[in-house]
């Protein structure tokens, strides 16, 4: 009557646990940076860090599962070897790894900036509609636009620093993991 999806015979439990560990590392680092750079309180910065990390992680996995079928057979075998055995089959893969790491870093940075802007705009729109009267003079608008431009550059800089620090911490942990020969 109902067809249940088949449970895979082999589950990459190590990759799932490492992903969970990386999220647990990234959230407090990014929350601290958002707290210090954007002057959020600790609860708000933690909320934003959790939200942008979980959403960007989910988007990353969706993109990965969308792109994985289009990979070449050699890249698929390298990927499977790394996920299950933490080693690569060939030694010529370093350039692809470096290029992929840069693409992942900057795409994650872009996704986090967009997500944080959306979260901030959605919450500020709710506050504006509740409390602010309709008539506002032009001089006040120009000052607010200037303030928004400054806050926008602070937002991008803060997310860049937070993303760089969290990726650095994750990279250090990856280098500390003993490799099997």
C-alpha positions in Angstrom: 0.0 0.0 0.0 2.6 2.5 1.1 6.1 2.3 -0.2 8.7 3.4 2.3 12.0 4.7 1.1 14.8 2.2 1.3 17.2 2.7 4.1 20.7 2.8 2.8 22.9 -0.1 3.7 25.9 2.1 4.4 25.5 5.3 6.2 28.4 7.8 6.3 28.1 8.3 10.1 31.5 9.8 10.4 30.6 12.6 7.9 27.3 13.3 9.7 29.0 13.5 13.0 31.8 15.7 11.7 29.2 18.0 10.1 27.4 18.2 13.5 30.8 19.0 15.2 31.6 21.7 12.7 28.2 23.4 13.3 28.8 23.2 17.0 32.2 24.9 16.5 31.0 27.5 14.1 28.0 28.7 16.0 29.7 30.0 19.2 32.6 31.6 17.1 30.2 33.4 14.8 27.9 34.4 17.7 30.8 36.0 19.5 31.8 37.9 16.4 28.3 39.1 15.8 28.0 40.1 19.4 31.3 42.1 19.4 31.2 43.6 15.9 27.5 44.3 15.4 26.7 45.1 19.0 24.0 42.5 19.3 23.2 41.2 22.8 24.3 37.6 23.4 20.9 36.0 22.9 20.3 37.8 19.6 23.8 37.1 18.2 23.4 33.4 19.2 20.0 33.3 17.5 21.4 34.8 14.3 24.4 32.5 14.4 22.3 29.4 14.8 19.9 30.5 12.1 22.4 31.4 9.5 24.6 28.3 10.1 21.7 25.8 10.0 20.1 27.4 6.9 23.4 27.7 5.1 24.3 24.1 6.0 21.0 22.9 4.7 21.4 24.9 1.5 24.9 23.5 1.1 23.7 19.9 1.4 20.9 20.5 -1.0 23.4 22.0 -3.5 25.7 19.0 -2.9 23.0 16.4 -3.5 21.9 18.3 -6.6 25.5 18.5 -8.1 26.8 15.1 -7.0 25.1 13.1 -9.9 26.8 15.4 -12.4 30.3 14.8 -11.1 32.8 12.7 -13.1 33.3 9.1 -12.1 36.9 9.8 -10.8 35.7 12.7 -8.6 32.8 10.5 -7.3 35.2 7.8 -6.3 37.6 10.3 -4.7 34.6 11.8 -2.8 33.4 8.4 -1.6 37.0 7.4 -0.6 37.4 10.6 1.4 33.9 10.4 3.1 34.3 6.8 4.2 38.1 6.3 4.6 39.4 9.9 5.1 42.0 9.5 2.3 42.2 10.2 -1.4 42.9 7.6 -4.1 45.1 9.8 -6.3 47.5 12.5 -5.3 46.6 14.8 -8.2 43.4 16.0 -6.5 45.0 18.9 -4.4 44.2 21.6 -6.9 40.6 20.6 -7.2 40.3 20.5 -3.3 41.8 24.0 -3.0 39.5 25.4 -5.7 36.5 23.7 -4.2 37.4 25.0 -0.7 37.5 28.6 -2.0 34.2 28.2 -3.8 32.6 26.7 -0.7 34.0 29.4 1.5 32.8 32.3 -0.6 29.4 30.8 -1.4 28.8 30.1 2.3 29.8 33.7 3.0 27.4 35.0 0.4 24.6 32.8 1.7 25.2 33.9 5.3 25.2 37.6 4.4 21.9 37.2 2.5 20.3 35.1 5.3 21.4 37.6 8.0 20.0 40.5 5.9 16.7 38.7 5.4 16.5 38.0 9.2 17.4 41.5 10.1 14.9 43.0 7.6 12.1 40.7 8.6 12.6 41.6 12.3 13.0 45.3 11.7 10.0 45.5 9.4 7.9 44.0 12.2 9.1 46.5 14.7 8.7 49.5 12.3 5.1 48.5 11.4 4.2 48.4 15.1 5.8 51.5 16.4 6.8 54.2 13.8 4.4 56.9 12.7 3.9 57.6 9.0 5.2 61.2 8.6 9.0 61.4 8.5 11.0 64.3 7.1 13.7 64.1 4.4 16.6 65.0 6.5 15.9 62.1 8.9 15.6 59.7 6.0 18.9 60.7 4.6 20.6 60.2 8.0 18.9 56.8 8.3 20.1 55.9 4.7 23.6 56.8 5.7 23.4 54.8 8.9 22.0 51.8 6.9 25.0 52.0 4.5 27.4 52.0 7.4 25.6 49.1 9.1 25.6 47.2 5.8 29.4 47.4 5.4 29.7 46.4 9.1 27.4 43.5 8.5 29.4 42.2 5.6 32.7 42.7 7.4 31.4 41.0 10.5 30.0 38.0 8.6 33.3 37.7 6.6 35.4 37.7 9.8 33.0 35.3 11.5 33.0 32.9 8.6 36.8 33.1 8.2 37.3 32.4 11.9 34.9 29.5 12.0 36.4 28.0 8.8 39.9 28.4 10.3 38.9 26.6 13.4 37.3 23.8 11.4 40.5 23.6 9.2 42.7 23.3 12.3 40.5 20.5 13.6 40.7 18.7 10.2 44.5 18.9 10.2 44.6 17.5 13.8 42.7 14.4 12.8 45.1 11.5 12.4 45.2 10.2 8.9 45.2 6.5 8.1 48.0 5.4 5.7 
